[in-house]
Amino acid sequence: MRDAHVHVRPARSDDRDLIWPLTLEFATSFGPERREFDSAYASLLGRPDTFLAVAELPTAGIAGYTLASSHLALFANGPVAWVEELIVSPDWRRGGMGASLMQAAEQWAFEQGATYVALATRRASDFYRAIGYSESATFFRKVLD
């Protein structure tokens, strides 16, 4: 569905219960636990190195969110930004909401002085290519027990 009235805004503490189900849908290789989610959510709100925003619709409420951070990198001549999470409710995909969330994250990264924005994806390569991203590296991870 497409709704031209999407509003991207910083997440607030009272958004927590609306973001939780989206987080469950986002996670495919981890099983988010509510207590840890609540703790992380509270810690992330208001951090100057963190961008946590929601996409809100007047008719449907919160239908997506993104989480990004910035940090210094030695090779990049300044900070870089990393998009950790981006999810849009299935009912609202392909309507521009994800692009709106990414535009807001990119603007935030620019304001932080970031030299680029990066992310890893397993399921949304076509989306990121469509909004101007290019494949740059292979992503590795090691789960720590």
Long-range contacts (C-beta under 8 A, 24 or more apart in sequence): 1-91, 1-92, 1-95, 2-94, 2-95, 2-96, 3-57, 3-59, 3-60, 3-92, 3-95, 3-97, 5-57, 5-58, 5-59, 6-55, 6-56, 6-57, 6-63, 6-95, 6-96, 6-97, 6-100, 7-55, 7-56, 7-57, 7-58, 8-53, 8-54, 8-55, 8-56, 8-100, 8-101, 8-103, 8-104, 9-53, 9-54, 9-56, 10-52, 10-53, 10-54, 11-45, 11-52, 11-53, 11-54, 11-65, 12-45, 13-42, 13-45, 15-54, 15-62, 15-65, 16-41, 16-42, 18-54, 18-61, 18-62, 19-54, 19-62, 19-65, 22-62, 22-64, 22-65, 22-87, 22-89, 23-85, 23-87, 25-87, 25-89, 25-90, 26-85, 26-87, 28-122, 28-123, 49-112, 51-81, 51-104, 51-105, 51-108, 51-109, 53-101, 53-104, 53-105, 53-108, 55-88, 55-92, 55-97, 55-100, 55-101, 57-92, 60-89, 60-91, 60-92, 63-88, 63-89, 63-91, 63-92, 63-97, 64-88, 64-89, 64-92, 64-97, 64-98, 64-101, 65-101, 66-101, 66-102, 66-104, 66-105, 68-105, 68-108, 68-109, 68-117, 70-109, 70-112, 70-114, 73-115, 76-115, 76-116, 77-115, 78-113, 78-114, 78-115, 79-112, 79-113, 79-114, 79-115, 80-114, 80-115, 80-116, 80-117, 80-118, 81-105, 81-106, 81-108, 81-109, 81-112, 81-114, 81-116, 81-117, 81-118, 82-117, 82-118, 82-119, 83-117, 83-118, 83-119, 84-119, 86-119, 86-124, 98-124, 98-127, 98-131, 99-131, 102-131
